[in-house]
Amino acid sequence: MQATITARRFNLDNSLREYIEGKVAKFRRFHDGIIGLEVILGWEKASRYTKFVINVQNKQIVIKENAEELRESFDLALDRAVVQLKRYKDKVQEGRKSKDNFNAA
């Protein structure tokens, strides 16, 4: 899995970069078909945002969260990404099961 971290309109400090890299490395547990991941951090007026662009086998999952603090927005987006990845993985597995049942009948 290739992960890219981009900071828009500010310089990303090393502690936040290490925090993000540590959390993103755990994505493999939730879905093993992740091809690429892009984390975009930025500022919009008074709020901070985090955007995930996750490329899985046949789909692109985009998640964006706003909060007052950058770490908070990252954590919110991370939680949503985990839910979305689990949901997509279950959907793919259910599709495979139904195809197997169809072929077996």
LINRAJO-V175422 format. One record per backbone hydrogen bond with DSSP energy under -0.5 kcal/mol. CO is the residue of the C=O (numbers start at 1). NH is the residue of the N-H. Records with the same first field share a line. If there is no record, write none. Layout:
# LINRAJO-V175422
CO = NH / NH
This chain:
# LINRAJO-V175422
1 = 3
2 = 37
4 = 39
6 = 8 / 41
7 = 9
13 = 17
14 = 18
15 = 19
16 = 20
17 = 21
18 = 22
19 = 23
20 = 24
21 = 25
23 = 26
24 = 27
25 = 28
26 = 29
27 = 30 / 31
31 = 34
35 = 2
36 = 55
37 = 4
38 = 40 / 53
39 = 6 / 41
40 = 51
41 = 8
42 = 49
44 = 47
47 = 44
48 = 67
49 = 42
50 = 65
51 = 40
52 = 54 / 63
53 = 38 / 55
54 = 56 / 61
55 = 35 / 36
56 = 59
59 = 56
60 = 62
61 = 54
63 = 52
65 = 50
67 = 48
69 = 73
70 = 74
71 = 75
72 = 76
73 = 77
74 = 78
75 = 79
76 = 80
77 = 81
78 = 82
79 = 83
80 = 84
81 = 85
82 = 86
83 = 87
84 = 88
85 = 89
86 = 90
87 = 91
88 = 92
89 = 93
90 = 94
91 = 95
92 = 96
93 = 97
94 = 98
95 = 99
96 = 100
97 = 101
98 = 102
99 = 103
100 = 104
101 = 105
